[in-house]
Amino acid sequence: IKCVLTVFNNAHLIKINTFPCVQYDALVYHVRMQLFFSHARSQQLRIIVSIATNEYPAEECAMDEESRENEVSALATELQLNGSAGVGGPNQTIGRKLSRSEAVDDLAHSAELTSKGLVEQLKHRYQQDVIYTFSGRLLVAVNPFKVVPIYGADELVSYQRASVRSNRPHVFSISDKAFSSLMATASDQTILISGHCGGGKTEANKHVLQHVLDSALIACRGDELFNRRREVRDTLLQGGVLLEAFGNARTDQNKNSSRFGRGTEVGVASGSGALMSANISQFLLGTERLTCSNKENFHVFSYMLAGVSRDLLSCMGIDKEEIDNHKFLCGRVTVDQGALRGYSRMRASFDAFGLSVQQLERLFSVVGAIIRLGDIKFQVKSNVASQPEAKQINGRTALKPFSLPSKVRQCWNKHCLSSIILAGLMATAVGQQRASATLRGANEEVTFWKTEDKKRAAGDLPAELTDSETVQMVSDLLQVSCESLKNVMLQFKNGSARSVSQSSYVRDVTARQLYGGIFAWLVTKINSKLASLCSSLSDGSPVNTIAVLDVCGFESLGVGQFEQLCNNIVNEALQQLFWQRLVIYEQEQYYREGIDWTEITYDDNKPIVDLLIQPEGMLSILDFHSNCTDEYAPTADKHLDKLMDGLSKLSAGNHHCYAVQDNLYCFVVCHFTGEVTYDCRDLVRAVGEVMPPAVVELLSTSSCEIVREIGESCGKTSDRWSGQLPEGKSRSSRLNSGLSSLVQKIRQSTPHFICCINPNNSQEPGVFDDEYVLPQI
């Protein structure tokens, strides 16, 4: 076959290219790119493709004569395109069923290259249970929210070292392409799985790993170490089950949402293709979910309640029938048959790792200790509450002068509240002998108190426990001294008393850090077993890696927390990398090949990335203000005031970030997928969070090996509460450095992209919401 491409601009001939049949994909790609970019330049192109014969290439002849003739005819019709009608014209496909010739496996072949046209293509395929579609070198995956039987042994075999285009679009086609590229070029590969929350990234990650590992096993079938390599594969996949149990949770958009980032590296011998090594790295575990009352907790809590024996739960002081009595469980777990099946999978994975019944019970006891930590409550010491000065709240003594923070004054000045009005409010409060004065905005209420009254209102008077039995239960489960646990909750290291709010803060930080420690402990155990298994596989052969990266999806859920900011920053960086590889790199290749090409521009998100992670960017500002010299300073007015001043200077003249005028401590970042509001009070608290040193010391003395290892690990993050946090130890600096190394690693490898799409916001199979999908496209 000879395909002749002729391009006219109005009546002027501007390009003639002839393609052999084996470059049919290149032909269509050039056609579609010409149409797309001519529309961007407002040029009216007419593109004509003539096919010189009616015979198909040999590898596509698996059809009868009549079907072949019909297909050739449809192909010729499809490729006779008019640029002005095919791109940018009225939408003629939305609302009607696509014909056979219009339905394509590659969006680059669509007759209508508009956002709505692409959505219609995906919708048409989705309604046929076809969830994968190519878009050039990118694979688009639409979450079916049901089991689709397309991952069996037959599919695994058919996508082994095959041409990407010789099969229908499939997640295996991307992993097979990465494997084949490694073998052909002896270079590292990276498979990036990204997309909207609920798009099915977790499942895509599992299928990609399954195919890569099986491809490496097939390559060494008959090898004397075959069984050892298969054990490596099984260990890696079983480890993924454990990380899902402890790192995933149910959300409004996804029943199995990954709340952490995961990178999995598979080492392959570039000569033989044999499996040589495997390793898992994790980052960005969102432990804030643990203590957040309006979010469902991690799967493991539901799994334990569904599968752990009543006797073991009773030893933790937990009753299945009264789970609402526990703060971290109340309304935040789903105990059903799905949770029971999850427990069975988790238990089978632990058995595969060789954990004894006693070791597993100790691990569950630590999780139980975290649940019971949430039940510890504090109150103002009774002898303090009875002191005479407590009666002064409603007394007749004159109030102390009010001090109005500069940031508050600036904010209210924006609302045209003059200093006279402010002074009047203060004077009125004093004249009426009130203990406070309140300013109200649209979404925020700010109250100014006398110093001692403010302490009482915020719970900042010395604290005591409301129930010592709960602390005793927690200490028994952690196998530490009960008296020491009480002291670290109620006192600073110098012996001074903590307030109610400070004690509550220490309790929550301890729970979050302890849970994060369990997760890190699991990752360490998985990698230790993998390293042990792989140690006997090394034979000196050159090894390259296929890295599979699965990150949390972009989220915009009300006012964003630090976890959400981190996820969105990573998505911004990956989006920038995506543009660089698929647009900039493509154009550079055109120039190298001498193709007549007019350089195009696009909406680069580099200004947003710089705003967030540059040396003087948002993460650096947060990092600076997380370095507090006292134990409960992150939310102090003076630090928030300085932080907001720093963000104001950063956002000056930058339309990608601006302050929220009716909320004192909130600001908006205009991400590439939409605007998200963040609250500085949460960010500055979370960014420098580490386990209190007294708690670290206590856990390090535990009789339980798991708890002791967690305590020693947490101690390595140092102590920000005894002075300045060492460089690189805050969560923001760790994110920044980790993201830089991640991007550098991807740049040094050959990337492959999988974009996951969430078709609806109700997690219903068969439902494709055009308006919900459109922004994701």
Secondary structure, DSSP 8 states (H G I E B T S, - for coil): -EEEEEEEETTEEEEEEEEEGGGHHHHHHHHHHHHHHHHHTT--EEEEEEES-S---GGG--S-HHHHHHHHHHHHHHH-EEHHHHSSS---STTS---TTT--SBGGG-S--SHHHHHHHHHHHHTTT--EEEETTEEEEE--SS--S--SHHHHHHTSS--GGGS---HHHHHHHHHHHHHHH---EEEEEEEBTTS-HHHHHHHHHHHHHHHHHHHTTT-TTHHHHHHHHHHHHHHHHHHHHHHEE--SS-TTEE-SEEEEEEEEETTT--EEEEEEEEE---THHHH-TTS--BHHHHHHHHHS-HHHHHHTT--GGGGGGSTTTTTT---SHHHHHHHHHHHHHHHHTT--HHHHHHHHHHHHHHHHHTT--EEE-HHHHTSGGGGGGGSSS--------HHHHHHHHHTT--HHHHHHHHHHHHHTT-SEEEEE-SS-EEEEE-HHHHHHHTT-SBEEES-HHHHHHHHHHHTS-HHHHHHHHHB-TTS-B-BHHHHHHHHHHHHHHHHHHHHHHHHHHHHHHHHHHHTTT--S--EEEEEEEE---B---SEE-HHHHHHHHHHHHHHHHHHIIIIIHHHHHHHHTT-----------HHHHHHHHSTTSHHHHHHHHT--SSTT-TT-HHHHHHHHHHHHHHHTT-TTEEE-TTSTTEEEEEETTEEEEEEHHHHHHHHT----HHHHHHHTT-SSHHHHHHHHHHHTT--GGGS---TT-SHHHHHHHHHHHHHHHHHTSEEEEEEEE---SS--TT---HHHHTTT-
